[in-house]
Amino acid sequence: MIDNIIDYILNLPVYFITSLGIILFLIILSIWVGSYVSKLDVRDKPNKFVTVIIQFIDFFNSYVKSYIGKHWKFVTPIALTLALYVAISNMSGIFGLEAPTKFTAITFSLSIISFFVVQITGFISQSWKHFLGIFQPIWILFPLNIVSEFTPILSMALRLFGNIVSGSVILLLVYKLTGWASVLVAPAFHVIFDIGFGLVQTLVLVLLTIIFASTKINEDDLGFEN
């Protein structure tokens, strides 16, 4: 049995190993930043790297609050984790790694997480009334409303997958066509497709998650609390 487990681990897909590495990196970074900040005195000045992280988190919190209202504390950590994971995954090709978001197993997993964030946010805000929304505005639309709840899983997953794969194909063609000159030509394409498109797709996934979640919020909950 141990041999089977070892064999299974050794034969894991490369993109899955890359994904685990990204997750481990985010865990270590989060623990380090959290530990560093927790030890700061009010009069202490954090280093520039931590200052940038704190300012970014503050901006992200404020942005989610503007959409989600008082339930932002549930959505923000998950949305921020999604943003960091997807951004790093999309840009991992720069380092010669297999981008996890080139595979539907990863993109569908991310979109399913997004789906549950949206539904749980609605349940937290409206309790069981949230699920009665599928009968609105009239009960006969129930089948269409069910479909509309699940279609974002498909559309978000395929959008992310399609854009990252298309960028990878174009980069592969660049390397094939330019040969040794790819050393000079390829970096510009990496900037466009790995960084540019990667960040855009990250923004799209996270924004859609936040916006879909905001549609499930009770209007009374949008009255802000700190």
N, C-alpha and C positions, 0 to 999 in steps of 0.2 A: 504493500500500500504506500509506504514511504517513497519507494522508487517511482510509483505512478504519480505521486504529488510532485516530486522533483522533476520528472519528465514533463509534466503539465506546465510547471513554472518555466522551465527552460524553453518551452515551445509557445509561450505567450506571444501574440502579435507584437511587432515592434511599436506600433502606434499606442498599444495598451501600456507598454512599458514607459513610453514617453509621457502618456497621460498620468501614470502613477508618479513619475518624476516631477511633473508640474504640480501635482497635488501636494507632494511632500515638500516641495520648495515653498508653496504658499503657506503650508502649516508652520514650517520653520520661521518664515518671515513674520507671520502673524504673532507667533509666540515671542519672537525677539522684540518686535515693535511694542507689543503689549507689556512685556517685562520692562523694557526701557522707559516707556511712558509712565508706568505705575510707580517707578522709582524717582520720577522727577519731582522736585519741590516746586512750589508755586513761583519761586524766584529764579528757578533754573531756566536756562535757554537751551532747547534741544538743538542737535546738529541739523544741518541743512537738509539732509536726506529725510530725517524723521519729520522735520517741519513741513516738507512738501507732502509727505504722507498724511499728516494731520490735517493740512489744509484741503487736500483732496477728499478725505473722508468727511470733513465738515461740509464741503460743497455737495458731496453725494448725498449726505443726510438731508441737507436743506432741499435738494431737488426732489428726493423721494417724499419728503414731508409735504411738499406743495401739491402732490398728486394723491397721496394715500391718507393724509391727515394723521389722526392720532394712532393709527396702527402701523406707522412707519418703522417702528422698532422690530416688527416681525419681517417686513419685506426687505429692509435695507441690507442686513447681513447676507442674505441669500443672493440678492441682486448684485451686491458688490463682489461676492465670491464668484458668481457666474461671469461677471465682467472681467475679473482678473484671469480666471481660468481660460475663457474664450480668447481673450486678447493674447495671452502668452502662447496658447495652442496655435492660433492663427499665424503668429510670427515665428514659431519654432523652426520653420523652414530656413530662416536666415542662418541658423546654426547647423544646418545639414541634417536636421531631425525630421522624422515623419510626422507631419502635422496631424494630431488626433482628429481634428475637425474635417479631415478629408474622408472620414468614414462615417457612414450613416449610423453605425452602432453608437457612436459618440454623440452625433448631432441629435438623434432621436432621444437619447438619454437626457440631453440638456433641455430639449423642448418638453419632455415629460415632467422634468423638474419644474420648469416654468409653468406648466399647466396646473400642477399641484399647488404652487405658490398662489396662483390666481384663485383657485377654488377654496383653498384654506383661508385666504384673506377675506373672501366673501362670507365664509362660515363664521369667522371671528367677528366680523362686523354685523352680520344679520342673523346669526345662528341658523336654525333650520329654515327660516324664511328664504335664505339664499337659494336653496334648491327649488323653491316654488317659482323662481324666475323663468324656468324652462316652460312654464305654462302661460307666459306673458307674451303679447298683450291678450291673446285668446288661447284657450287650451288646445284648439285644433292645430296650432303651430308647434306643438310639442316635438314632433319628429325633426322638424327643421332646426329648432332650438338646440336639440341634442347634437345634431350634426355640427352646428355652428360652434358648440363648445369644444369639439374635438378637432375640427379642421386646423386650428392654430398649431397643433402638435405637428401635423404634416407639413404645413406651409413654412413654419419656422425652421424645422429640421432640414427640409429640402433647400430652402433659401441659403442657409449657412453652408450646407454641404456643396451645393452647386457653385457658389461663388469661390470657395476655397479650392475645389477641384479644378475649376476652370483656370484659376490663377496658376496652379501647379502645372497644368498641361501647357500653358503658354510659356512658363519658365523652362519646362523640359524642351520645348521646341527651340527656345532661344539658345540653350546649351548645345542642342544637336546641330543647329544651323550655323552657329558662330564658331564652334570648335575652340581653339586656344584663345580666340579673341573674346570668349565669354567672360574672361577675367575682367575685361574692361567694360563689356556691355551689360552683363547680368546684374551687377549691383543696383543699377537704376531700376531694373524690372523688379528686383526684390523689394526695393523701397516702395514701389507702386503697389505691387500685389500682396506681399507679405505684411508690410506695415500699413500702407494706405487702405487697401481693401480689408485687411484684417481688423483694423480699428473701426472701420465703417460697419462691418458686419457685427462686431461686438456691440457697438452702439445700437444697432437695429434690434438685436436680440434682447438687450437689457431694457431699452425703451418700450418695446412691445410688451414685455413682461410687466413693467410698471404701469403702462397705460391700461392693459387688460385687467390688471388687479384693481385699478382705480374705478373701473366700471362696475365692480362688485361691491363697492363701499357704500354704506348707508350715508345719505347726505348729511345727517346729523354728526357723523364721525369726521367729516371733513373740517368741522370746527376745530381748530388746531390746539394741541397741547404741546408743551415743550418736550 
